[in-house]
Amino acid sequence: MTGTAIAAGARAMDQPDHTAIFTAVLAKAPQWIRHDLASSDATMRVRAEESLAA
């Protein structure tokens, strides 16, 4: 294994599983946030994103 492959593997092990984190957060989010995140209306998506970030 090369040094680059070892370094990449070490970084991957140190990083959390973002998909699992996002899934857990969205599962606990209110229905209106999940609905607005899936909306084709950009204004609604921004409102939901800002609410999650707060």
Distance bins in CASP14 RR format, pairs under 12 A and 6 or more apart:
PFRMAT RR
TARGET T0000
AUTHOR 0000-0000-0000
RMODE 2
METHOD distances of the structure
MODEL  1
1 7 0 0 0 0 0 1 0 0 0 0 0
1 8 0 0 0 0 1 0 0 0 0 0 0
1 9 0 0 0 0 1 0 0 0 0 0 0
1 10 0 0 0 0 0 1 0 0 0 0 0
2 8 0 0 0 0 1 0 0 0 0 0 0
2 9 0 0 0 0 0 1 0 0 0 0 0
3 9 0 0 0 0 1 0 0 0 0 0 0
3 10 0 0 0 0 1 0 0 0 0 0 0
3 11 0 0 0 0 0 1 0 0 0 0 0
4 10 0 0 0 0 0 1 0 0 0 0 0
4 11 0 0 0 0 0 1 0 0 0 0 0
5 11 0 0 0 0 0 1 0 0 0 0 0
5 12 0 0 0 0 0 1 0 0 0 0 0
6 12 0 0 0 0 0 1 0 0 0 0 0
6 13 0 0 0 0 0 1 0 0 0 0 0
7 13 0 0 0 0 0 1 0 0 0 0 0
7 14 0 0 0 0 0 1 0 0 0 0 0
8 14 0 0 0 0 0 1 0 0 0 0 0
8 15 0 0 0 0 0 1 0 0 0 0 0
9 15 0 0 0 0 1 0 0 0 0 0 0
12 18 0 0 0 0 0 1 0 0 0 0 0
15 21 0 0 0 0 0 1 0 0 0 0 0
16 22 0 0 0 0 0 1 0 0 0 0 0
16 24 0 0 0 0 0 1 0 0 0 0 0
17 23 0 0 0 0 1 0 0 0 0 0 0
17 24 0 0 0 0 0 1 0 0 0 0 0
18 24 0 0 0 0 0 1 0 0 0 0 0
18 25 0 0 0 0 0 1 0 0 0 0 0
19 25 0 0 0 0 0 1 0 0 0 0 0
19 26 0 0 0 0 0 1 0 0 0 0 0
20 26 0 0 0 0 0 1 0 0 0 0 0
20 27 0 0 0 0 0 1 0 0 0 0 0
21 27 0 0 0 0 0 1 0 0 0 0 0
21 28 0 0 0 0 0 1 0 0 0 0 0
22 28 0 0 0 0 0 1 0 0 0 0 0
22 29 0 0 0 0 0 1 0 0 0 0 0
22 34 0 0 0 0 0 1 0 0 0 0 0
22 37 0 0 0 0 0 1 0 0 0 0 0
22 52 0 0 0 0 1 0 0 0 0 0 0
23 29 0 0 0 0 0 1 0 0 0 0 0
23 34 0 0 0 0 0 1 0 0 0 0 0
25 33 0 0 0 0 1 0 0 0 0 0 0
25 34 0 0 0 0 0 1 0 0 0 0 0
25 37 0 0 0 0 0 1 0 0 0 0 0
25 48 0 0 0 0 0 1 0 0 0 0 0
25 49 0 0 0 0 0 1 0 0 0 0 0
25 51 0 0 0 0 0 1 0 0 0 0 0
25 52 1 0 0 1 0 0 0 0 0 0 0
25 53 0 0 0 0 0 1 0 0 0 0 0
26 33 1 0 0 1 0 0 0 0 0 0 0
26 34 1 0 0 1 0 0 0 0 0 0 0
26 35 0 0 0 0 0 1 0 0 0 0 0
26 36 0 0 0 0 0 1 0 0 0 0 0
26 37 1 0 0 1 0 0 0 0 0 0 0
26 38 0 0 0 0 0 1 0 0 0 0 0
26 48 0 0 0 0 0 1 0 0 0 0 0
26 49 0 0 0 0 0 1 0 0 0 0 0
26 52 0 0 0 0 1 0 0 0 0 0 0
27 33 0 0 0 0 0 1 0 0 0 0 0
27 34 0 0 0 0 1 0 0 0 0 0 0
28 34 0 0 0 0 0 1 0 0 0 0 0
28 52 0 0 0 0 0 1 0 0 0 0 0
29 35 0 0 0 0 1 0 0 0 0 0 0
29 36 0 0 0 0 1 0 0 0 0 0 0
29 37 0 0 0 0 1 0 0 0 0 0 0
29 38 0 0 0 0 0 1 0 0 0 0 0
29 48 0 0 0 0 1 0 0 0 0 0 0
29 49 0 0 0 0 0 1 0 0 0 0 0
29 51 0 0 0 0 1 0 0 0 0 0 0
29 52 1 0 0 1 0 0 0 0 0 0 0
29 53 0 0 0 0 0 1 0 0 0 0 0
29 54 0 0 0 0 0 1 0 0 0 0 0
30 36 0 0 0 0 1 0 0 0 0 0 0
30 37 0 0 0 0 0 1 0 0 0 0 0
30 48 0 0 0 0 1 0 0 0 0 0 0
30 51 0 0 0 0 1 0 0 0 0 0 0
30 52 0 0 0 0 0 1 0 0 0 0 0
31 37 0 0 0 0 0 1 0 0 0 0 0
31 38 0 0 0 0 0 1 0 0 0 0 0
31 48 0 0 0 0 0 1 0 0 0 0 0
32 38 0 0 0 0 0 1 0 0 0 0 0
32 39 0 0 0 0 0 1 0 0 0 0 0
32 44 0 0 0 0 1 0 0 0 0 0 0
32 47 0 0 0 0 1 0 0 0 0 0 0
32 48 1 0 0 1 0 0 0 0 0 0 0
32 51 0 0 0 0 1 0 0 0 0 0 0
32 52 0 0 0 0 0 1 0 0 0 0 0
33 39 0 0 0 0 0 1 0 0 0 0 0
33 44 0 0 0 0 0 1 0 0 0 0 0
33 45 0 0 0 0 0 1 0 0 0 0 0
33 46 0 0 0 0 0 1 0 0 0 0 0
33 47 0 0 0 0 1 0 0 0 0 0 0
33 48 1 0 1 0 0 0 0 0 0 0 0
33 49 0 0 0 0 1 0 0 0 0 0 0
33 50 0 0 0 0 0 1 0 0 0 0 0
33 51 1 0 1 0 0 0 0 0 0 0 0
33 52 1 0 0 1 0 0 0 0 0 0 0
33 53 0 0 0 0 0 1 0 0 0 0 0
33 54 0 0 0 0 0 1 0 0 0 0 0
34 44 0 0 0 0 0 1 0 0 0 0 0
34 45 0 0 0 0 0 1 0 0 0 0 0
34 48 1 0 0 1 0 0 0 0 0 0 0
34 51 0 0 0 0 0 1 0 0 0 0 0
34 52 0 0 0 0 0 1 0 0 0 0 0
35 41 0 0 0 0 0 1 0 0 0 0 0
35 44 0 0 0 0 1 0 0 0 0 0 0
35 45 0 0 0 0 0 1 0 0 0 0 0
35 47 0 0 0 0 0 1 0 0 0 0 0
35 48 0 0 0 0 1 0 0 0 0 0 0
35 51 0 0 0 0 0 1 0 0 0 0 0
36 42 0 0 0 0 0 1 0 0 0 0 0
36 43 0 0 0 0 1 0 0 0 0 0 0
36 44 1 0 1 0 0 0 0 0 0 0 0
36 45 1 0 0 1 0 0 0 0 0 0 0
36 46 0 0 0 0 1 0 0 0 0 0 0
36 47 1 0 1 0 0 0 0 0 0 0 0
36 48 1 1 0 0 0 0 0 0 0 0 0
36 49 0 0 0 0 1 0 0 0 0 0 0
36 50 0 0 0 0 0 1 0 0 0 0 0
36 51 0 0 0 0 1 0 0 0 0 0 0
36 52 0 0 0 0 1 0 0 0 0 0 0
37 44 0 0 0 0 1 0 0 0 0 0 0
37 45 1 0 0 1 0 0 0 0 0 0 0
37 46 0 0 0 0 0 1 0 0 0 0 0
37 47 0 0 0 0 1 0 0 0 0 0 0
37 48 1 0 1 0 0 0 0 0 0 0 0
37 49 1 0 0 1 0 0 0 0 0 0 0
37 50 0 0 0 0 0 1 0 0 0 0 0
37 51 0 0 0 0 1 0 0 0 0 0 0
37 52 0 0 0 0 1 0 0 0 0 0 0
38 44 0 0 0 0 1 0 0 0 0 0 0
38 45 0 0 0 0 1 0 0 0 0 0 0
38 48 0 0 0 0 1 0 0 0 0 0 0
39 45 1 0 1 0 0 0 0 0 0 0 0
39 46 0 0 0 0 1 0 0 0 0 0 0
39 47 0 0 0 0 1 0 0 0 0 0 0
39 48 1 0 0 1 0 0 0 0 0 0 0
39 49 0 0 0 0 0 1 0 0 0 0 0
41 47 0 0 0 0 1 0 0 0 0 0 0
41 48 0 0 0 0 0 1 0 0 0 0 0
42 48 0 0 0 0 0 1 0 0 0 0 0
42 49 0 0 0 0 0 1 0 0 0 0 0
43 49 0 0 0 0 0 1 0 0 0 0 0
43 50 0 0 0 0 0 1 0 0 0 0 0
44 50 0 0 0 0 0 1 0 0 0 0 0
44 51 0 0 0 0 0 1 0 0 0 0 0
45 51 0 0 0 0 0 1 0 0 0 0 0
45 52 0 0 0 0 0 1 0 0 0 0 0
46 52 0 0 0 0 0 1 0 0 0 0 0
46 53 0 0 0 0 0 1 0 0 0 0 0
47 53 0 0 0 0 0 1 0 0 0 0 0
47 54 0 0 0 0 0 1 0 0 0 0 0
48 54 0 0 0 0 0 1 0 0 0 0 0
END
